[in-house]
Amino acid sequence: MEKLTEEIYELECSHLKPEFRVSTEKLGEVLDDEFYEFGSSGGIIKRSHYNGNHPLNPDSMEIKSFIMHELGPEAVLTTYQVHNHKTGKLTNRSSIWKKRQHGWKLFFHQGTVSTGKVFQ
């Protein structure tokens, strides 16, 4: 894996870990101040919603079919699927990461329930 792709892949994996998903502090290390998400539930979630009152699902999850596209010198798009080991559910995911003064931050994320087909 190319160095940047590997770095972004590790960041994507980090916020799927149970200890990140239940910690406002750890999520704050990854989320951009302007972060927003189109959730698989259909709702829109902003950075300010992660204030300790919005815990994320702590189930064990795994990334599959990860692809990164450079959008410019300070922005990348990732697409992948997440397999939830507890429920068996697959979701298609996409993220936009922006390079900030203190490293890469998750700017935008979208999750959509998958039909179960793995894309390439």
N, C-alpha and C positions, 0 to 999 in steps of 0.2 A: 504494500500500500504506500502510495506517495505520502510524504510527511504531513502535508496539510489535510489530506483525506483521512489519515490516521488520527490526527488531532481532533478533527470534527467528529469522526466516528466515536472516539472516546468521550467527547462531550455529550453526544446523543445518548450513549450508553449510561453516562453518569446520572442523568436525571430520570432514568428508568429504575435505578436501584432503590429498593425499599427505604433505605435510610435517608435518601434525598427526598423521596415523595412525601414523607411525613415531617420534613423539616423546612420551615419557612426560611431559616438562615441559609441552609444549603441550596435551596432553590434560588435564593437571592444571588448566589454566586454565579449562577448560570443565566438567569433571565435578565434581559435588557430592561432598562427603565421604561421603555416604550412598548414592551412585549404585549402582544395580544394573540388569541387563539380562537379558531373555529373548532369547537370540541365535537367529538363524535356524538354527543347528546343533542347537538344542534345549537347549543348556546355559545355566546361570545364571552371569553374570559380575558381579563386584563391583568397586568402585573399587580395592580393594587388589590385584586381579589385573593392573592396568595399572602394572606395576613395571619395565618394560623387558624382561620375559620373555614378554610377550604382544603382539607386534607385530600391528597390524591390516593388512588388505589395503590396499596403497598404490595400487590401480588408480584411474584417473580415473572419477569418478562425478558424476551430475547429479540434482538433485531435480526431481520433476514432481508436479503436482497438490497443491501445498502448501496446507494449511488449518490455521488456528490458532483454538482455542477458549479463551476466558478462563474459568478455573475459579474465579477469585477475584482479589483485588488483587495477590496474590503467587504465583500459579500459573497456568500455561497448559498446554494439551494441543495437540500438533501431530500431524497425520496427513499422510502423503505417500508417494510412491513414489521409489525410487532406481534409476536406470539405471546399471549398470556398463558403461562403454564398451568395456572389454576383452573381457568375457565375454558381454555382451548380456543378462545376467540382470537381472530386475526383482525388487525386494523391496518389500513393503509395510512401512512404518515408522510407529511412533508414539513420541512422547516426552512426558514431563512435565518442565517447567522450573519451578524455584522461584527467586523473587527472594531473594537473600541480601545480606548487608552489602556485599559486593564485586561485586554485579551478579547477573545471571541465571546459574544453574548447572543443568546437566543432571542431573536426579534419577532418572529412569527412562527406559528405552528398550526397544523391542521391534522385532525384525525378523523377517518371515515371507516365505519365498520366494513370489513372485507367480505367478499363472496366466498373466500377461501382459496382462491387461485393465487399462486405466487407469481408475481411479475418478474421479468428479467430486464 
